[in-house]
Amino acid sequence: TGLEFRRVLFRSLVSERGLATITLRLARGEPVGGTGQPRPAPGTATREGIRALAEKAAGAVQRLQRDFPSAPRLDTRARHPFYGDLNCFGWMLILPYHYRAHLEALSEGRASSL
């Protein structure tokens, strides 16, 4: 449904923003804080909410591109809820799998894990 698509899009943008922040912190050797599964609050997966979140996600990705160190720390890790302990490159590499899982669920008419 349109609502399910908006929820997946909203969650994907939340995840992308968080992933960019986690990746940059790990690359710098900084603590990352929480790495939990974000869920959209009821009523926030609106056109306006998605637009605002897309802008925030774009800003996080721009910071990642601009501030990623030339010699990133590879020994700093954070636990992903599904994949376990990952360094900065591991966190970057999971994003396509995350998107694919949601898109497959959507195209097959299965509820996404929201």
C-alpha positions as CSV (number, residue, x, y, z in Angstrom):
1,T,0.0,0.0,0.0
2,G,1.0,3.6,-0.2
3,L,1.2,3.8,3.5
4,E,3.5,0.8,3.7
5,F,5.8,2.3,1.0
6,R,6.0,5.6,2.9
7,R,6.8,3.7,6.1
8,V,9.6,1.8,4.4
9,L,10.9,5.0,2.8
10,F,10.8,6.8,6.2
11,R,12.6,4.0,7.9
12,S,15.2,3.8,5.2
13,L,15.9,7.5,5.5
14,V,16.2,7.2,9.3
15,S,18.6,4.3,8.8
16,E,20.7,6.1,6.2
17,R,21.1,9.1,8.4
18,G,22.0,6.9,11.4
19,L,24.4,4.7,9.4
20,A,26.2,7.8,8.0
21,T,26.7,9.1,11.5
22,I,27.8,5.7,12.9
23,T,30.2,5.2,10.0
24,L,31.9,8.6,10.5
25,R,32.2,8.2,14.3
26,L,33.7,4.7,13.9
27,A,36.2,6.0,11.2
28,R,37.3,8.7,13.7
29,G,37.6,6.2,16.6
30,E,34.7,7.9,18.5
31,P,32.0,6.1,20.5
32,V,28.8,5.7,18.5
33,G,26.1,5.4,21.1
34,G,23.0,3.4,20.2
35,T,22.7,1.4,17.1
36,G,19.1,0.2,17.5
37,Q,16.3,-0.3,15.0
38,P,14.6,3.0,14.4
39,R,10.8,3.0,13.9
40,P,8.7,5.8,12.5
41,A,6.3,7.3,15.0
42,P,2.7,7.0,14.1
43,G,1.7,9.8,11.7
44,T,5.2,10.9,10.8
45,A,5.5,9.0,7.4
46,T,3.8,11.9,5.7
47,R,5.0,13.6,2.5
48,E,6.3,16.5,4.7
49,G,7.9,14.2,7.2
50,I,9.7,12.3,4.5
51,R,10.9,15.5,2.8
52,A,12.3,16.8,6.1
53,L,14.0,13.5,6.9
54,A,15.4,13.3,3.4
55,E,17.1,16.7,4.0
56,K,18.5,15.5,7.3
57,A,19.8,12.2,5.7
58,A,21.4,14.2,2.9
59,G,23.2,16.4,5.4
60,A,24.5,13.4,7.3
61,V,25.8,11.8,4.0
62,Q,27.4,15.1,3.0
63,R,29.2,15.2,6.4
64,L,30.4,11.7,5.9
65,Q,31.8,12.5,2.5
66,R,33.4,15.7,3.7
67,D,34.8,14.5,7.0
68,F,35.7,10.9,6.4
69,P,39.4,10.6,7.5
70,S,42.1,9.7,5.0
71,A,43.2,7.0,7.4
72,P,40.1,5.7,9.1
73,R,40.2,3.7,12.3
74,L,39.5,0.0,11.4
75,D,39.7,-1.3,15.0
76,T,36.7,0.7,16.3
77,R,33.5,-1.4,16.0
78,A,29.9,-1.1,16.9
79,R,27.3,-3.9,17.1
80,H,24.7,-4.1,14.4
81,P,21.5,-5.9,15.6
82,F,21.7,-8.4,12.8
83,Y,25.3,-8.5,11.5
84,G,27.2,-8.2,14.8
85,D,30.3,-6.1,15.4
86,L,31.3,-4.0,12.3
87,N,33.9,-1.4,11.6
88,C,33.2,1.7,9.6
89,F,33.4,-0.1,6.2
90,G,31.1,-2.9,7.4
91,W,28.5,-0.3,8.4
92,M,28.7,1.3,5.0
93,L,28.3,-2.0,3.2
94,I,25.1,-3.1,4.9
95,L,23.0,-0.3,3.5
96,P,22.2,-2.0,0.1
97,Y,21.2,-5.2,1.9
98,H,18.9,-3.2,4.2
99,Y,17.2,-1.5,1.3
100,R,16.9,-4.7,-0.7
101,A,15.2,-6.6,2.2
102,H,12.5,-3.9,2.5
103,L,12.0,-3.6,-1.2
104,E,11.6,-7.4,-1.6
105,A,9.1,-7.5,1.2
106,L,7.2,-4.6,-0.3
107,S,7.1,-6.2,-3.8
108,E,6.1,-9.5,-2.4
109,G,3.3,-8.0,-0.4
110,R,4.9,-9.0,2.9
111,A,4.9,-6.6,5.9
112,S,8.2,-5.0,6.3
113,S,9.8,-5.1,9.8
114,L,8.6,-1.7,11.0
